[in-house]
């Protein structure tokens, strides 16, 4: 199992939630904004900060999988859930594409 998790961690990709976006995510996910979502335009500084947040989330996702902070079921070899704690907050990544390993 550790070898399988390490392989998953190397390939896992954080794409974020396209349901709250009106533009492609830094990971390339196409936007699918919900009708009830409030979308605010981003400034250049906010776009940079958003890209940094995506990079951080990607690191956290891969670290969580590599260290076994996951929950079953496994789908096509990918854990459905991965967890990362930052301070008092626990973040849950959910598998959204079991072919590509996207969370």
N, C-alpha and C positions, 0 to 999 in steps of 0.2 A: 504493500500500500504506500509506503513512503516514496518509493520510486515512481509510482503512478501519480502521486500528488505533485512531486517535483516536476514531472513532465507536463502536467496540467498547468502548474504555476508558470512555467516558462512560456506557455502559449495563451494563457487566459488574457482576455482583453476587456477593459472597462469601457462601456459605450455610453453610460448614463441613460436617463429617461427622455426619450424624444417627445413624450406627451406634454412637456412643459417648455418646449422650444419653438421658435419660429424661424430658426436657421439651423444648418447642420451642426452637430456637436463637434468639439475638437477631435473626437474619435471618428468622425465621419458619418455618424448615424443621421439618417434623414429625419427632419422634423415632422411631428404629427401632433401639433398642439391641440389640446382638448378645447372644446367650445367654452368651457367654464374656467379655463386657465387665464391668469392675468400675466401677459408677457410685456416686459419692459425692455426698451432698446438699451444696448450696451455701449459704453464709451470705449475708446481704445484701451484705456487702463483696465477697465472691467473685463474686456476680452482677454487681455494678457493674464489677469488674475484667474479667469475661468480656465484658461489653458493650464495654468499651474495647478489648479485644483484637480483637473482631470489627470495630470501626471501623478499627483499625490495619490489619488484614488486608485490608479493603476498599480502603483507600488504597494499600497495597502492590500489590494486584492491578491496580488501574487504572493505577498508575504503570508497572508492568512491561509491560502491554499497550501503553500510549501510547508507551513508549520502545523497543518492539520486542523485548523480552526474552521472546520466544515461540518455540514450536516447532510445526511442522506435524504432522499435517494440520490444515486448517481445516475445520470442520464447520458448515455453514449460515452461513459467514462468520466464525465464532468460532475463534480458535486453540485447539487442544486443550490446550496447556500454556502456562503463563506462569511466569516465574521472578523471584524477588527475593532479593537477598543482604542479610543483616543480620549484620554482623560476619563470623565465619567460617562461618555457616550459610546455606545456600541453600534457600529454600522453593520448592516446586513446587505450583502451583495446577492442578488438573485440571478440565476442562470436564465437568460432570455433567448439564447441561441445555442442549442446543444450540439450543433454541427461544428460551429466556429469557436465555441467556448467563450461567448460574449456574456457579460454580466452588466 
